Amino acid sequence: MKILMKIEEYLPETQQIVVKFCSSQSEKSIDDVQPLAIDLNKLELFDTELFLESLAIQGQKVIDKYEQLQYGEVIENGPLDITKLIGRTIEREEFPRNKKMIPMRRIEL
Protein backbone atom coordinates (compact mmCIF):
# COMPACT_ATOMS: atom_id res chain seq x y z
CA MET A 1 0.00 0.00 0.00
CA LYS A 2 1.28 3.44 -0.87
CA ILE A 3 0.89 6.37 1.48
CA LEU A 4 0.56 10.05 0.73
CA MET A 5 2.44 12.65 2.76
CA LYS A 6 2.03 16.40 2.68
CA ILE A 7 4.42 18.59 4.64
CA GLU A 8 2.41 21.62 5.71
CA GLU A 9 4.94 23.56 7.75
CA TYR A 10 8.54 23.51 9.02
CA LEU A 11 9.13 24.76 12.56
CA PRO A 12 12.91 25.36 12.86
CA GLU A 13 12.75 26.74 16.42
CA THR A 14 11.23 23.48 17.77
CA GLN A 15 12.85 21.19 15.14
CA GLN A 16 9.46 19.84 14.00
CA ILE A 17 7.48 19.50 10.80
CA VAL A 18 3.71 19.54 10.46
CA VAL A 19 2.63 16.69 8.19
CA LYS A 20 -0.55 15.10 6.88
CA PHE A 21 -0.62 11.36 6.14
CA CYS A 22 -3.18 9.47 4.11
CA SER A 23 -3.45 6.10 2.41
CA SER A 24 -3.44 6.26 -1.38
CA GLN A 25 -6.60 4.12 -1.32
CA SER A 26 -8.40 6.32 1.21
CA GLU A 27 -11.76 7.83 0.42
CA LYS A 28 -10.70 11.07 2.15
CA SER A 29 -8.58 13.68 0.46
CA ILE A 30 -5.24 14.39 2.12
CA ASP A 31 -6.41 17.97 2.65
CA ASP A 32 -9.24 16.67 4.89
CA VAL A 33 -6.85 14.83 7.25
CA GLN A 34 -5.71 16.30 10.57
CA PRO A 35 -2.05 17.44 10.51
CA LEU A 36 0.47 16.07 13.01
CA ALA A 37 3.68 17.60 14.36
CA ILE A 38 6.65 15.23 14.10
CA ASP A 39 10.02 15.80 15.78
CA LEU A 40 12.93 15.84 13.36
CA ASN A 41 15.04 13.84 15.81
CA LYS A 42 12.80 10.83 15.05
CA LEU A 43 13.68 11.04 11.35
CA GLU A 44 16.78 10.36 9.26
CA LEU A 45 18.20 13.70 8.06
CA PHE A 46 21.18 12.45 6.04
CA ASP A 47 19.60 12.96 2.61
CA THR A 48 16.20 13.35 0.96
CA GLU A 49 15.64 9.66 0.23
CA LEU A 50 16.34 8.55 3.82
CA PHE A 51 14.28 11.44 5.16
CA LEU A 52 11.25 10.53 3.06
CA GLU A 53 11.60 6.83 3.89
CA SER A 54 11.74 7.50 7.64
CA LEU A 55 8.81 9.91 7.32
CA ALA A 56 6.85 7.24 5.44
CA ILE A 57 7.52 4.75 8.26
CA GLN A 58 6.14 7.25 10.78
CA GLY A 59 3.17 7.86 8.49
CA GLN A 60 2.46 4.15 8.15
CA LYS A 61 2.21 3.86 11.94
CA VAL A 62 -0.27 6.75 12.00
CA ILE A 63 -2.36 5.26 9.18
CA ASP A 64 -2.38 1.81 10.78
CA LYS A 65 -3.55 3.27 14.08
CA TYR A 66 -6.26 5.30 12.33
CA GLU A 67 -7.50 2.28 10.34
CA GLN A 68 -7.51 0.18 13.48
CA LEU A 69 -9.78 2.74 15.16
CA GLN A 70 -11.95 3.14 12.08
CA TYR A 71 -12.40 -0.50 11.11
CA GLY A 72 -11.66 -2.41 14.29
CA GLU A 73 -8.89 -4.50 15.74
CA VAL A 74 -8.07 -8.08 14.84
CA ILE A 75 -7.86 -9.99 18.10
CA GLU A 76 -5.48 -12.93 18.36
CA ASN A 77 -6.82 -16.21 19.70
CA GLY A 78 -5.96 -17.19 23.25
CA PRO A 79 -7.57 -17.79 26.61
CA LEU A 80 -10.79 -15.79 27.01
CA ASP A 81 -10.50 -12.66 29.15
CA ILE A 82 -13.57 -10.50 28.57
CA THR A 83 -12.13 -7.61 30.58
CA LYS A 84 -9.44 -7.14 27.90
CA LEU A 85 -12.14 -6.78 25.23
CA ILE A 86 -14.08 -3.99 26.95
CA GLY A 87 -13.98 -0.70 25.04
CA ARG A 88 -12.21 -2.11 21.96
CA THR A 89 -13.58 -2.03 18.42
CA ILE A 90 -13.15 -5.56 17.07
CA GLU A 91 -13.16 -6.65 13.43
CA ARG A 92 -14.26 -10.16 12.50
CA GLU A 93 -15.13 -11.89 9.25
CA GLU A 94 -18.79 -12.44 8.59
CA PHE A 95 -19.74 -16.10 8.48
CA PRO A 96 -22.48 -17.38 6.15
CA ARG A 97 -25.68 -18.45 7.95
CA ASN A 98 -25.21 -22.13 7.26
CA LYS A 99 -21.70 -22.19 8.76
CA LYS A 100 -20.59 -21.64 12.32
CA MET A 101 -17.50 -22.26 14.36
CA ILE A 102 -17.36 -25.49 16.35
CA PRO A 103 -15.40 -25.47 19.61
CA MET A 104 -12.69 -28.13 19.47
CA ARG A 105 -9.95 -29.37 21.71
CA ARG A 106 -6.42 -29.75 20.49
CA ILE A 107 -5.45 -33.34 19.88
CA GLU A 108 -1.79 -34.19 20.20
CA LEU A 109 -0.50 -37.36 18.56
C-alpha positions in Angstrom: 0.0 0.0 0.0 1.3 3.4 -0.9 0.9 6.4 1.5 0.6 10.0 0.7 2.4 12.6 2.8 2.0 16.4 2.7 4.4 18.6 4.6 2.4 21.6 5.7 4.9 23.6 7.7 8.5 23.5 9.0 9.1 24.8 12.6 12.9 25.4 12.9 12.8 26.7 16.4 11.2 23.5 17.8 12.9 21.2 15.1 9.5 19.8 14.0 7.5 19.5 10.8 3.7 19.5 10.5 2.6 16.7 8.2 -0.5 15.1 6.9 -0.6 11.4 6.1 -3.2 9.5 4.1 -3.5 6.1 2.4 -3.4 6.3 -1.4 -6.6 4.1 -1.3 -8.4 6.3 1.2 -11.8 7.8 0.4 -10.7 11.1 2.2 -8.6 13.7 0.5 -5.2 14.4 2.1 -6.4 18.0 2.6 -9.2 16.7 4.9 -6.9 14.8 7.2 -5.7 16.3 10.6 -2.0 17.4 10.5 0.5 16.1 13.0 3.7 17.6 14.4 6.7 15.2 14.1 10.0 15.8 15.8 12.9 15.8 13.4 15.0 13.8 15.8 12.8 10.8 15.0 13.7 11.0 11.3 16.8 10.4 9.3 18.2 13.7 8.1 21.2 12.5 6.0 19.6 13.0 2.6 16.2 13.4 1.0 15.6 9.7 0.2 16.3 8.5 3.8 14.3 11.4 5.2 11.2 10.5 3.1 11.6 6.8 3.9 11.7 7.5 7.6 8.8 9.9 7.3 6.9 7.2 5.4 7.5 4.8 8.3 6.1 7.2 10.8 3.2 7.9 8.5 2.5 4.1 8.1 2.2 3.9 11.9 -0.3 6.7 12.0 -2.4 5.3 9.2 -2.4 1.8 10.8 -3.5 3.3 14.1 -6.3 5.3 12.3 -7.5 2.3 10.3 -7.5 0.2 13.5 -9.8 2.7 15.2 -12.0 3.1 12.1 -12.4 -0.5 11.1 -11.7 -2.4 14.3 -8.9 -4.5 15.7 -8.1 -8.1 14.8 -7.9 -10.0 18.1 -5.5 -12.9 18.4 -6.8 -16.2 19.7 -6.0 -17.2 23.3 -7.6 -17.8 26.6 -10.8 -15.8 27.0 -10.5 -12.7 29.2 -13.6 -10.5 28.6 -12.1 -7.6 30.6 -9.4 -7.1 27.9 -12.1 -6.8 25.2 -14.1 -4.0 26.9 -14.0 -0.7 25.0 -12.2 -2.1 22.0 -13.6 -2.0 18.4 -13.1 -5.6 17.1 -13.2 -6.6 13.4 -14.3 -10.2 12.5 -15.1 -11.9 9.2 -18.8 -12.4 8.6 -19.7 -16.1 8.5 -22.5 -17.4 6.2 -25.7 -18.5 8.0 -25.2 -22.1 7.3 -21.7 -22.2 8.8 -20.6 -21.6 12.3 -17.5 -22.3 14.4 -17.4 -25.5 16.3 -15.4 -25.5 19.6 -12.7 -28.1 19.5 -10.0 -29.4 21.7 -6.4 -29.8 20.5 -5.4 -33.3 19.9 -1.8 -34.2 20.2 -0.5 -37.4 18.6 
